[in-house]
Amino acid sequence: MATEKKYPIKVIAQKTGLSLHVIRAWEKRYQVVLPERTHTNRRLYSENDLQRLSLLKQATDQGYNIGNIAELPLAELQELVSTKPEISVSTTPPDSVISDQDYLEQCMEAILDFDAFKLETILLKASTALTQPQLIDEVVMPILIRIGEMWRQGAIRIMHEHMTSAVLKTFLSNMRNSYRPGLNAPIAIVTTPLGQVHELGALIAALVAAAQGWQVIYLGPNLPAEEITAAAVKKSSKAVLLSIVYPAEDPFLRQELEKLSMLLPEHVKIIIGGRMAGHYKDISEKISVWVSNDLNQFRRNLELIEEL
């Protein structure tokens, strides 16, 4: 008897048109499929899983809400997508045709309304409709930039900034936890240096690294070089990922980066990113620090470290 063909998640994504994050999110939230796991914890999908995910993709593209159809059997899903839905099925456009800019504006509206539940709901919808890079680059990062600008201009109160930060911390952490690295995945320590108390940039770095297959050890913000080094050595990590947000020129921070470079084993690479990381680019000529000016460069730096 022939063995049933199994597909890795990347093949499923290519065949269905769903992003890797959406597939994982649907599994976690709605249990739409239950893939097998290899001994290295990688997902393997059956032909039945492929068919089911393809039908769910077609149905959501037609305007059906995934929460309402996730438990339907295959036969009903096939019948559902065989005919166009009536106008009454959905009074709003399907998520698949809402642009990343639309999600950004909806998030900003929720922030100005001081509505944490609404903000969380919009982010969850965006996470199923957009790819992970789209979500981070075109929605989450612009939210952080706008909130910072509006707070400095006095257009919002500090309560708006704190509410937004609290929602994003939970949202980004939950997204990161949906990724399951392989047993041989490279390890990254993620934190902010001593004196850097803003941690959303570090959470974004942790999520991006997890999405690229890294095993992430997130330590929170504001750690001295000695503690970062101890964690990196204890976990045999290949990289230390640091977020630098404020200020632009800080002699104490430069000292911390130099100290960290001296303490870490030579094979451990340091990547710094964040709004003010570019102001410390000159230090990369003095010590072994890679500066990421944007998330695309950060992703490429992670790839380069893996290749090493």
C-alpha positions in Angstrom: 0.0 0.0 0.0 1.4 3.4 -1.1 2.3 5.8 1.7 0.2 9.0 1.6 2.2 12.0 0.4 3.0 14.6 3.0 3.8 18.3 2.5 5.9 20.7 4.6 4.3 24.0 5.5 6.1 26.1 2.8 4.7 23.8 0.1 1.2 24.2 1.6 1.6 27.9 1.6 2.6 27.9 -2.1 -0.2 25.6 -3.2 -3.0 27.4 -1.2 -1.8 31.0 -1.4 -2.0 31.4 2.4 0.9 32.9 4.3 2.8 30.8 6.8 1.6 32.9 9.6 -2.1 32.6 8.6 -1.7 28.8 8.4 -0.2 28.7 11.9 -2.8 31.2 13.2 -5.7 29.1 11.8 -4.3 26.0 13.4 -3.8 27.6 16.8 -7.1 29.5 17.0 -9.5 27.3 15.1 -7.8 23.9 14.8 -8.7 23.8 11.1 -6.1 21.1 10.5 -4.0 19.0 12.8 -0.7 18.3 10.9 1.7 15.5 11.9 5.0 16.4 13.4 8.4 15.1 12.6 11.0 14.2 15.2 12.4 17.7 14.7 8.9 19.2 15.3 8.3 20.3 11.7 4.7 20.2 10.4 3.7 17.7 7.8 0.4 18.1 6.0 -1.7 15.5 4.3 -3.6 15.8 1.0 -6.8 16.2 3.0 -5.2 19.1 4.9 -4.2 20.7 1.6 -7.7 20.4 0.3 -9.2 21.8 3.4 -6.9 24.8 3.6 -7.4 25.5 -0.1 -11.2 25.5 0.4 -11.0 27.8 3.5 -8.8 30.2 1.5 -11.4 30.3 -1.3 -14.2 30.8 1.2 -12.5 33.6 3.0 -11.7 35.3 -0.3 -15.4 35.2 -1.1 -16.1 37.1 2.1 -16.9 34.4 4.7 -15.5 34.8 8.2 -13.0 32.1 9.1 -14.5 31.9 12.6 -17.9 30.9 11.1 -16.6 28.2 8.7 -13.5 26.8 10.4 -15.4 23.7 11.7 -17.4 22.9 8.6 -16.7 19.4 7.0 -15.1 19.2 3.6 -18.3 18.5 1.8 -20.0 21.6 3.2 -16.9 23.7 2.4 -17.0 22.4 -1.2 -20.6 23.4 -1.5 -20.0 26.8 0.0 -17.3 27.8 -2.5 -19.2 26.3 -5.5 -21.6 29.2 -5.5 -21.1 32.9 -4.9 -22.3 34.1 -1.5 -25.4 36.2 -1.2 -25.0 39.8 -0.3 -26.2 39.1 3.2 -23.3 36.8 3.9 -21.1 39.8 4.7 -22.0 43.5 5.0 -18.3 44.5 5.0 -15.6 43.8 2.4 -13.6 40.6 3.0 -10.3 41.0 4.9 -8.4 39.8 1.8 -9.2 43.0 -0.1 -8.5 45.4 2.8 -5.1 47.0 2.3 -2.4 47.3 4.9 -3.0 51.0 4.8 -6.6 50.4 5.7 -5.6 48.3 8.7 -3.2 51.0 9.8 -5.9 53.7 9.7 -8.3 51.4 11.6 -5.7 50.8 14.3 -5.0 54.5 14.6 -8.8 55.2 15.0 -9.0 52.6 17.7 -6.0 54.2 19.5 -7.6 57.7 19.3 -10.8 56.2 20.6 -8.8 54.6 23.5 -10.3 51.3 22.6 -7.9 48.5 23.5 -10.3 45.7 22.5 -10.9 47.2 19.1 -7.2 47.7 18.5 -6.5 44.1 19.4 -9.3 42.8 17.1 -8.1 44.8 14.1 -4.5 43.5 14.6 -5.8 39.9 14.8 -7.7 40.4 11.5 -4.7 42.0 9.9 -2.5 39.0 11.0 -4.7 36.6 9.1 -5.1 38.8 6.0 -1.5 40.0 5.6 1.9 38.3 5.4 4.1 38.7 8.5 6.5 41.2 6.8 3.5 43.2 5.6 2.0 43.3 9.0 5.2 44.3 10.8 6.5 46.7 8.1 3.3 48.4 7.0 1.1 48.3 10.1 3.0 47.8 13.4 6.1 49.9 12.6 4.0 52.8 11.3 1.9 52.7 14.4 5.0 53.1 16.6 6.2 56.0 14.5 2.9 57.8 14.4 2.3 57.3 18.1 5.7 58.8 18.9 5.2 61.8 16.7 1.7 62.5 18.0 2.8 62.2 21.6 5.7 64.7 21.0 3.2 67.1 19.3 0.7 66.8 22.2 -1.9 65.3 19.9 -2.4 62.3 22.2 -2.0 61.7 26.0 0.4 59.4 27.6 -2.5 57.0 28.4 -2.9 56.4 24.6 0.8 55.5 24.3 0.7 53.1 27.3 -2.5 51.4 26.1 -1.0 50.9 22.6 2.2 49.5 24.0 0.3 47.1 26.3 -1.8 45.8 23.4 1.2 45.5 21.0 3.3 43.7 23.7 0.7 41.0 24.1 0.0 40.8 20.4 3.6 40.5 19.3 4.4 38.0 22.1 1.5 35.7 21.1 2.6 35.8 17.5 6.1 34.9 18.4 4.9 32.0 20.5 3.0 30.5 17.5 6.3 29.6 15.9 8.0 26.4 16.8 11.7 26.2 15.9 13.4 22.9 15.0 15.7 21.2 17.4 18.8 22.4 15.5 17.6 26.0 15.1 20.2 28.7 15.8 19.6 30.5 19.0 19.3 34.3 19.4 19.3 36.3 22.6 17.0 39.3 22.3 16.9 42.3 24.7 17.8 46.0 25.0 21.1 47.3 26.5 21.3 48.8 29.9 19.5 52.2 30.0 17.2 51.2 27.0 13.7 50.7 28.6 11.6 50.7 25.4 11.1 47.1 24.5 8.6 47.1 21.5 11.5 47.1 19.0 13.1 44.1 20.8 9.7 42.3 20.6 9.5 43.0 16.9 13.1 41.7 16.4 12.2 38.6 18.4 9.1 37.9 16.2 11.0 38.4 13.0 13.8 36.1 14.1 11.3 33.4 15.2 9.6 33.7 11.8 12.9 33.0 10.1 13.3 29.8 12.1 15.5 31.0 15.0 15.0 29.8 18.6 14.5 33.1 20.4 15.3 33.7 24.1 13.6 37.0 24.9 15.0 38.7 28.1 13.0 41.9 28.2 14.6 45.3 28.3 17.4 47.1 30.1 20.1 44.5 30.7 23.8 45.1 31.4 26.4 43.6 29.1 27.5 41.0 31.8 23.9 39.5 32.0 23.5 39.5 28.2 26.8 37.7 27.9 25.9 35.1 30.6 22.7 34.3 28.8 24.4 34.0 25.4 27.1 31.7 26.7 24.6 29.6 28.8 22.4 29.0 25.7 25.3 28.7 23.1 23.6 31.4 21.0 24.8 32.5 17.6 23.5 36.0 17.8 22.6 38.8 20.3 19.8 41.1 18.9 19.5 44.5 20.5 17.0 47.3 20.0 18.1 51.0 20.5 15.4 53.6 20.5 16.6 56.6 22.5 18.8 58.7 22.7 20.7 59.4 19.5 24.1 59.9 21.1 24.8 58.2 24.4 28.4 57.7 25.5 27.3 55.2 28.2 25.5 53.1 25.6 28.6 53.1 23.5 30.6 51.8 26.5 28.0 49.0 27.0 28.3 47.9 23.4 32.1 47.9 23.5 32.0 45.9 26.8 29.5 43.4 25.3 31.7 42.9 22.2 34.7 42.2 24.5 32.8 39.8 26.8 31.0 37.7 24.1 32.7 34.8 22.4 34.0 35.7 19.0 31.5 33.6 17.1 28.5 35.4 18.6 27.4 38.2 16.4 25.7 41.4 17.7 23.0 43.0 15.6 21.6 46.4 16.7 18.4 47.9 15.3 15.8 50.4 16.2 15.0 54.0 15.5 18.4 55.3 16.8 20.6 52.4 15.7 22.0 54.3 12.7 23.5 56.9 15.1 25.9 54.2 16.4 26.9 52.9 12.9 30.5 54.2 13.4 30.9 51.8 16.3 30.6 48.8 13.9 34.0 49.8 12.5 35.6 49.5 16.0 33.9 46.4 17.3 32.0 43.4 15.9 28.5 45.0 15.7 26.1 44.7 12.7 23.8 47.7 12.3 20.3 47.1 10.7 18.8 50.3 9.4 15.5 48.6 8.6 13.8 45.3 8.9 14.7 44.0 5.5 18.4 44.6 6.3 17.8 42.9 9.7 16.3 39.9 8.0 19.2 39.7 5.6 21.7 39.9 8.5 20.0 37.0 10.2 20.4 35.0 7.0 24.0 35.9 6.7 24.7 34.7 10.3 23.0 31.4 9.5 25.2 31.0 6.4 28.3 31.6 8.6 
